[in-house]
Amino acid sequence: MKLVRLGDLSAAFQPDGAILVRSASHGVSARVPPPVVSLMAFCTTPKAESEVASLFGPSGVSAFRQLAEIGILVTEEQAADTPVFFENYADVDVHRRMLADRPRVNAFKAAIQAVVKPGMVVMDCGTGNGILALLAAQAGASKVYAVDRSALLDTAKEVARASGYGDVIQFVRGDFARVELPEKVDVIVSETIGQFAVAEGGGPDLAQAMLKNLKPGGAIVPNGVELHVAPVGDPSLYNETVDPFDGRDGFDQTILREASLRRGRTTEVDPTHLLAPGQRVTRFDWPIPEIPGGEASWTFAEGGVVRGLAGWFVLDMAPGLQLPSGPSDPLTHWKQIYFPIKPIELAPGDSLNVHMDVEPATDDRRGIRVSWEIEVHGETRRLEHRVR
């Protein structure tokens, strides 16, 4: 496998002669001896271990492996990963919103208390501000490995120390998909849930962490996802989506209007704006490499106009415990997703049948592509929305 250095590395000379190299966007840093800088320069383009060995010898191979473990050297795909994604997770405002989301925090707290027993070892994948690691320690875990590559890791470590759990929680800087802990864990906790549950792209990474670090029969929180949709009738969300591109300034903005109809919008959907109750379209264990498609259908006694679909998710947290995020549920920071659709007139007695498929976006591993087949009046519309 060929590895390349991160593109935004900065270097600072230290008083002891070492060099501190750091990637702010990916939240990784390392102190290296000066000779290693030439190795990193060599890895400006992807290099295999054999290429390093031929030029730098055994010591170069050792440094190559260490830089890979830290996350300074990565695959081309990882190097191209959207840097702002991890930089944003070092922003305290992001964590203010998540900690203020009490339905989210309370659901994780209840699930962790139900699953983590005294003496268990826990891994927190993507610890962020450290709240899940702290909850696991509070539940009685004897050891918690809190793994993250965000620059916030040092702050989370200080919070743990100030809260009395500095000896229980061990913070590990790195990509949790690649980290291999010194021991297998009983439980993995992780809040890598994005818009419509899967838009953050954390599922495959979490699956890798499980393979490397979870004991056979170990538990994961959350462990399942349901995706729900419902037809939207109220015109306000549709108008907000397309009206800015109505050409009111005398310009033809049709291409922008059409593009806006291909984007799922994160917004709060008023439950009174739904034409019918939501239905579960699919359910899958979390994490899972592929998301199964699913269907929903409604028959309308009074008719109306469909102007989109609202989407949300329900997380299976632990046996008997769920975290819902629908329009009628307590509001979370995820809100809902509005998928705009050009208006469809419905007469009394008409049926609307929907088939949905969800897959990663080919050009953005943190985004998803939601494909629809919408059948009404004997005709089928095929649509696609992007969500990030």
N, C-alpha and C positions, 0 to 999 in steps of 0.2 A: 504494500500500500504506500502510495506517495503522499507526502505531507508538505505543507507550505506554511510559512510564517504568517501571522496575522498582519494585515496591511497597515494598521494604525499604531504600530509599536513606537513608544517613546523610550528614550534612554536617559538615565541620570547617574552621574558618577557619585559614588558613596565614599565617605571618609576612609573606609578600610580598603579601598581599591576595587571593590566589587562594583558592578553596574546594575542598577535597578531598571529592568525593562517592564513596560506596562502597556496593556491595551485597555483604554477606558471603555471602549464600546462593548468589549466582551467580558470586562470585569476580571481580568487575570493579570497577575504580576509575578515576577521572579527576580531574585538576586543571582547574577551569574558572573563568573570570572571573565575578564576581558577576552581571552581566546574564543569564548563561545559566541561572541558577537560576529566573528567571521563565519561561523557555522550558520547563524541566523541569516546573514547576508547571502550565503550560498543557497538558502532555502527560500529566496525571494520567488523562485519558481518551484513547482512541486518536485520533490526529490525522494527517491527510495532509499531505504537503509543501506542497500548495497552501494549506492553512489556515494553516500556519506563515508562508508567504510574505506572505499578506494582512495579518498582524498584526505580524510581526517584520522583514519585508523580506529582502534578499539575505543579510545577515549572520546572520539567524536561520536561514535555509535552510542556510547553511554549517555552523552549529553543530548543527543538526538532523542533518545527514548525518554529522558527526564523532561525535556521541553514538551514532548507530546503528552506526557502524563499531566503536566501542569496546564496544558491548553494553549501554549504559545505556538506550537506547531500543530496544525489541524489539516483535515482533508480540504480539498478545494470547495466542496459543498458547504462545509462549516465556515470556511473563510468568507464565502459569499453570503452567508446568513445575514439578514438585515441587522446591522449593528445597532440601530436605534432601539430595537426590541429590548436588548439587554441593558442599554444605557437608560432607557425609560424606567426599568425596574430598579434602578439605583436612585430614582427621584422620590424624595420623601412624600410628595403630593400623591403619588400612585398608592403608597402604602397608607396614607391617611384615608383615602377613599375605601380601601379594602378593609382596614380595621374599623372604619365607621359602618361597614356593612354588617350589622349585627345578625341578620338571619344567616349569613355565611359563617361568621365566627362561631355563633352558637351551635350551628349544625356540626361543624368540625369538632367543637368541644365535646358535644354529646357523643359523637361517633368515636372519638379517641378515648373517651372515658369508658365506652362500652367494649372497645377492642383491646386497648393496651392494658395489660395486667402488670402488677408490681414485679420487677425483676426482668422484664422483657427488654430486648434491644430493638431500637427503632431507627429507621432512616427517613429523614425528611428531604425529599427531592425538590430542589428549588426553594430553599428555605426563606429567601427574601428577608423580611423583617424578623423572622424567627418565631412567629406566633405559634405555628404548628409544633415546632420542636419544643417550645416552652410548655404547650399543652400536654405533649407526650411526657415530658419530665414531670409535670404536675400530676399526671395520672399514675406515676410510679415507675416509669421506665428507669432501668439502672444505667442505661447508656443511650444517648441519642446522637446519631451522626447527622449533622445539618449541612447539606451540600448545596453550594451555589457558586456561580461565577460572576455574580453581580458585585459591583463595588460597594454595595451596602453590607457586605458580609462582616466587616470589622465593626460596624455599628450594631448589627444583630448580636455579635459576640459580647459587646459591652452591655447590651440590654440583658443578656443571659446572666452575666456576672453580677450586675446590679440587682437582679431578681433572685439571686441565690442559687442559680442552676449552672454556674460556670464550670463546676466539676463534673456535671452530668452530661452536658451538651458539648460535643467536640465538633468544631466548625471546620469544614473541609472545602477549600477553594478549588473549584473545577466544574467540568461539565458532568452532571450526574449520570448521563448516559454512558460515560466512559470510566467513571470512578469505580474501582473495585476495592471495597472495604476490607479491613483485616479479618473480619468475621461476618458470617451470615446473620441477617436480622430477622426478628419475628414479625415485624410490621413495617410496611412502607406507607408513609403519609405524604401526600403531594397535592398542592392546589395548582395544577397546570391546566386549569380549565379556562377556555377562552369563550369568545362569542359563539353562540349556538353550540356550546360545549367544546367543540373540537377545533375551532379556528386558531387556537394558539399553537397547534401542531405538536403538543407535548406528548401525545400518546406513544408514538414510536420510541421516543427517548426514554419514557418511563418503562416501556416494555424491556428495553435493554438493561435498565437499572435493576429490574426485577430478576432477569436471567442471571445477572452477575451477583446479586446481593441478598435475595430473599430466600429464606429457608423453604424447603418443600412443605407445603401446607400452610405457609405464612399468609398473613392477611394484608390487604391494601385498602386504604381509605382515600377517596371513594372507590367503589368496586364495580359500578355500573352506571349507564347513562340511558335515559329515555329522551327521544326527540319528539316534540309535539308541534302541531300546526293547527291553525284555525283561519277561516276566511274573514277578511276585513271588508266591511261595507262603507263605513264613514269616509267621506271624501277628503278629510283634512290631511291625513298622512300622504295620500297620493298627490294632492295639490302642492304640499310642501316639497315634494320630490321633484315635480316637473315644472311648476310655475316659474322658478327663477330663470328658466330657459325658454320663455314664451316669446322671445323676440321683441319685447316691449320697447327696446331702445333702437329698433329698426334693423337689427342684425338677425341673420338666419342661424340660430343655435340648435337646429334640429339634431345634429350629431351629439351635442352635449345632453340634450333631452333624452335621446335614446340610450346614451351611456348611463344616465342616472337610473334608468329602468332596469339596468343589469347589475345594480349594486344593492346588497342587503344593508339596511340602515339600522344601527343600534339606537333604539328609542324606547320610551315608555308607551306601551299600547294600552289605551283605555278599554277595559273589558266591555263597556257598552258599545264600542265601535265594532265588535265582532258580530258577524251575521249568524254564527252558530258556535256551539261549544267546541273547544279544542279536542283533537284526537291524537293519541299516540301513534306515530308513524313507524317508529322502529325502536328497538332496545338492544343494547350490546354490553358485554362485559368491558370494563375499563381496566387497563388500556387494551386496545385491539388494533392490529395493523390495518384492517379494512372495515369499513362501516357498512352494515347491510342496508340495502334500500328498503322502502316500505310504502304502504298505501293508506289513504284515508278517503272517505266519501261522505257526502252530506246530501240530504234531500230537503228542499226549502218549501215549507208550507205557504209562506207569504211572498216568495220571490224577493227581488232586490237587485243590487248591483255589487258584484265582487270587484274590489279595487286593489287586491293584494292578499297576501297571506302573512299571518303573524307566526313567528317561530320562537320556541323556547325549549328549555330542557329541564329534566328532573334527575338529580343525582341520587343513586343508591349509596348511602354513606356507610351503613352497617345494618345488620338484621333489624328490620322494623323502623329504620331511620332513613328519611329522605330529605333532600333539599330541593324544593321546587322553585322555579323562577318565572312562572306564568303571569299573565296580566292580572289575575285575581289573587295572586300570592303576595306576601310581604315583599316589597321592592328590594332587589339586590343590585349591586353595581353592574351586573351583566345586563339588566333590563330585559328587553326582548329584541328580536330582529323583525323588521318590516321588510317583506319582499314585495316590491310593487309589481302590479300586473295591469296592463291596459284593461279598462273596464269591460266587464262581461255582464250583460243583462240576463237576469234570471226571472222566469215566470213562475207562478205558484206550481209546485209539483216538480220543478226541474231538479236534476241531480248534478252534483259537481264531484268528479272523481280525480284524485291527485295521486300520482306516483312520484316519489322523491328519491334521488340518489345524492350522496355526499362523498366527495373525494378531495384529496389535497390538490391545491392549485399547482400546476406544473411549473410555474415560474416564481412561486413564492411558497416556501415550505411552511410558513406561518399563516397562510391563508387557505381557504377552502372554496371549492366550486360546488354549488348546489344546483342540480339539474332537475327539471320538473317536466312531467307529462300531465297536462291538465285537460281532462275530457269533459266536454259539456256540449249539449245540442248535437251529439253524434260526431263532433269534430274534436281533434286533439291539438292542443297548442304545446309546443316544445319551447321551454324557456330555460335560462341559466342566469344565476346570480353569483357574484363574488362576495365573500365575507372575510373580513380580517379583524 
